[in-house]
């Protein structure tokens, strides 16, 4: 339903890149996800994307609950991340 992409640094065509994912939260109908891309394994962050997903029930024709198994696995991933800090830049809004 919403995504914010930030391009922080230009990289060369053949540069090694590393992408990591963090699930920031999950509830009945929503999933909040963060992706970060860095140069190599330990290099500077070059791009990020934060997205909020709503789950659509095609039969009902509207937003519906996430399948319980999917929601359970997402919650397990959040718990496995431990007390990771919220990434810098997460939760920003667009404004003039």
C-alpha angles and dihedrals in degrees: 000000000000137000135178118198123190124192104200105170137012115244131198119254094251097039115131110245134195124201125199131186130209124185104217096188148337132202137162098297106007141068122193113203135182126198124189128188121201136180104259120329098306104019129115121294109261102179141006137191127194118190139180115208126200117197116234123211104212093193093052093038094228144074110296141173121296111252106271093238092051092046091048092051092047090051089050090053091050090051092047090055088065119198096339112165119249106262118258106262097027117132095025120147131210117249141147 
